[in-house]
Amino acid sequence: MAENSLSSCTGRTSLAESSIFDSKGTETSKENLFIGSASYVEEEMPQIETRVILVQEAGKQEELIKALKTIKIMEVPVIKIKESCPGKSDEKLIKSIVNMEIKVHFVKMESMEEFEGLDSPEFENVFIVMDFQDSVFNDLYKADCRVIGPPVVLHCSQKGEPLPFSCRPLYCTSMMNLVLCFTGFRKKEELVRLVTLVHHMGGVIRKDFNSKVTHLVANCTQGEKFRVAVSLGTPIMKPEWIYKAWERRNEQDFCAAVDDFRNEFKVPPFQDCVLSFLGFSDEEKTNMEEMTKMQGGNYLSVGDERCTHLIVEENIVKELPFEPSKKLYVVKQEWFWGSIQMDARAGETMYLYEKANTPELKKSVSLLSLNTPNSTRKRRRLKETLAQLSRETDMSPFPPRKRPSAEHSLSIGSLLDISNTPESSINYGETPKSCTKSSKNSTPVPSKQSARWQVAKELYQTESNYVNILATIIQLFQVPLEEEGQRGGPILAPEEIKTIFGSIPDIFDVHTKIKDDLEDLMVNWDESKSIGDIFLKYSKDLIKTYPPFVNFFEMSKETIIKCEKQKPRFHAFLKINQAKPECGRQSLVELLIRPVQRLPSVALLLNDLKKHTADENPDKSTLEKAIGSLKEVMTHINEDKRKTEAQKQIFDVVYEVDGCPANLLSSHRSLVQRIETVSLGEHPCDRGEQVTLFLFNDCLEIARKRHKVIGTFRSPHGHTRPPASLKHIHLMPLSQIKKVLDIRETEDCHNAFALLVRPPTEQANVLLSFQMTADELPKENWLKMLCRHIANTICKADAENLIYTADPETFEVNTKDMDSTLSRASRAIKKTSKKVTRAFSFSKTPKRALRRALMTSHSSMEGRSPSSNDKHVMSRLSSTSSLAGIPSPSLVSLPSFFERRSHTLSRSTTHLI
C-alpha cells in the first residue's frame, strides 16, 4: 500500500492508543476536512488506482461479488505530510477526502503470503474481510490496511453510496453517526473492548461529555457525566447495548439507535438503588414497590441500613421516625415519579425532604371560646363565629385575587377561604389570555343584592372556575404530552393524546368567551341586561364542541386507564401533575368529567335565574330560548351513555322518602352515597332525630325517619312496594354548603360533623350538626367525598379547603347522653307536646294531613252506619279541610324552611342535652 495514501504505522499506533478518548486525528469527520478545488487536489494527490480485495471466504460470496459490481466509486483520503524535527518521522495528516472511480472491482486474496504482491504504492486498496476476529484481520490491521466488512458493501450497494473511508476497520454501519461517551468503567480491558466494537460499527467516541454526544454508556448511576446526561435528556445505555448490537452486525438495515432496540438496554431509573417508603397507604406502597422492581431497583423496609433512598409522603409525614445516615437520600415522592417519567434517575438535591420547622398553625377559632356562664354571650359569640367563618366563603362575583404567599394570617378567613383558589402557574406552553386577563373587580357590588343578581353571580363564578379547570387540563396535561423533544421520547402516541383530550381546546375557547361576556355583564350590572343572549350567541359553538367529547368520554377514560397500566412513564406523569395544587388532588379522569357535567349544571342555573326574573323583564323569554338551546345541545349527546343503574337508585330514593320532590329526578343526577345519622341540634330537625342523608352529585336530600308508617304503595303495574320509611325534610343544592366542619373526637363528642349552610337569598347562616351512626363508611372518607362533590358543583379544584377541623365546644356540638333513657324520654315529651300544639292549631296543620285523615276516617267507616260521634268528627274534619294557604312541607322553600325550623342563627345556639 502506498505510504502517501494512508497514515504510517507509527501514526496508526499513536491513534490506536488514544482511540479510547477524544482525538482530532482519529475522529476526523467529513465536515472538518478541507475540500479543495479539483486542480488543487490533483496537484496534491498522486495518481493511483483504486481496487477492492476480497480476502479468503469473502471471495466465495456471490451476493457480495454481485453487490461490488454495482459500486463504481470509493472515498479516498488526501494526505498532507508535515515535516518534523530531525530524528523523528514526518507526521501525516488527512487533509481531505475525495471520491474516485474504482478501477479494479475486486481481486481475491487467499493468504497473507499474497499481501506483499498486492501492497503497492500505485493502488489504494480496500480489503473485505468476513470475520474481524481471525488472524488474517489482525495481520491486516497491524499493517495499517484499510479494512471493511461485507455489511458495508451491501449497504453501499443498496443505497447507491460510495465505499466509505474510515481510519479504522469498519465492519458495519449500525452505529454510524452515533457519538458515544463512557462513564463508570474501572477495568481498562472491558472499556477497550467496547470502544473497539463501537468503532467497528461506525460509531465515534468522546472522552468528555458535551452536547454532541448522542448516547452515554454507563456502568453506574453516579458521576458528573451521568448527571449532565440526565439534565440534557441524553439516552443512558448499558454496556449490553453495544454487545447486542455487535451480535446483529450482519443484519441489513439494522440501526442500534432505533427505539425498539435501544429501549431494551437503557439504564433503568432505579439501577443500583434500594428504596424504602414512608407515609403511604398499603395500596400506594404496594404499587410503588412494584414500580421499583419494574424500573430496575429493589426495596426494603424503612430503617434498613442497606437502603440508599427513603421516599417520604411529605403531606403525611411531619417528622422522621429515626435519624437518617449521611449516605441515605431522604426525598419526596416527586423524585420517585419524576425519575420514572424522565426514564432516568433524577438528581436528589432538588427533591430532598425537609422537616417543617415552623410551628403548627393554631386554629383561630380557639380564640373564640364560648366557655362563659352567660348564655346570651355564648349565643352572640356563636353567631359571630359562624358569620366570620362564612364571610370569606362567599363567592366573589369577580375573579379572585391571588393569595399572597408570604402572608400567613391566622384569621378564620385566611385559613378557610374557599374562593381564593391558588391559580395555576404552569410553564408549559403559552398561558391562555383568559387566565391572564386583569379582573375588573374594582366595581362595587350592588348595595341591595337581588335574588336574580345572586344567581347571576353564582353562574359567573362557576363559569370562571370551569374555565380555569379547562386551562389546567390543557396546560398541565395536554401541552406537555404534545411537546416535542421530551426526555426519554414521547410519553404517549399522538393518536392516544387525541383520544384522551378530544375537543377540550375547542370547549375551552367557547367558554372563555362566555366567561368574558358574563364578566362584563356582572361588572356593569343592571337588572334589564340579558344573560340569555350570551348563551344564545354561542349555542352553535356548543353544539359543535360538546357532543364529540361527551359521546366519546368513556373511550377517553378507557384510554387513560389502559395507558396508565401499560406505560409507567405516563403513570408517573399523572402522579406528578395530579399532586399539584392546580388539580386539587384530582385525577385526570375526574377533571375530564367536568365538561360532561357542565351543560346540565348551566341549564339548572338558567332555570333558577328565570324563576327570579320578573315577567316584564325581556330576559325572561330570552332565558327560555337559551335553556332550549342547551337542551338541543344535550339531545345531540348519545343517550346510551347515561347510567341506567344510577337512575334506578334515584327512583328507589323517591319511593323510600315520603314527600320527596319530583325535581330530584334528573337525567344528569346520580346517587353517590347514603349515610345514617342523628341530628345533634335543632336543625334540620329536633335533636336526637334519626336523619338519613342522600348525597347526589349536585345536591343533598335530607330525610328523617317516620314515626308511623301508613299503608303500602302499589305501582300502576301492580307491584306492591313497602311503605315509605322516611319523611322528606329538604333537598339542598350542594352550592349552598359553604363549609364542612370536621368536629374533633372528645369524650363528649364522637363521630360528629356539621354543615355551614347559607341560602342564596338570605344573609343568615345555619349550622346543621350530625352524628354518624353506621361504621361502614369512616367519617373522614365521607367528608372528603362530600367536599369533592361540593367542589365539582361550584367548579372548584381545591376541595380540601372546604373542610375545617373544629373543637366541639366552639360550636356547642356534643353527642353526650344521646342514647340515655332521660334523653329519649325528653325527646318523646317534646314530640307529644308538638302533636298537642298541632292539634289545637289548625293554621299549622298541613292540608295534605287533613285530607289523609278524612280518607282514613272515611275508609274505616265503610260498611257500617256512622254513629253520632263519628258524624261529629267528620263534620269537624270537613270544616277544617277547606282551610287553604298552607303548603306541603316537602315544597317549602329553603328560607321559609329554616325560618320555621331554626328561627335564624340568633336563636339557634343552645342545644338540648
Disulfide bonds with the S-S distance in Angstrom:
none
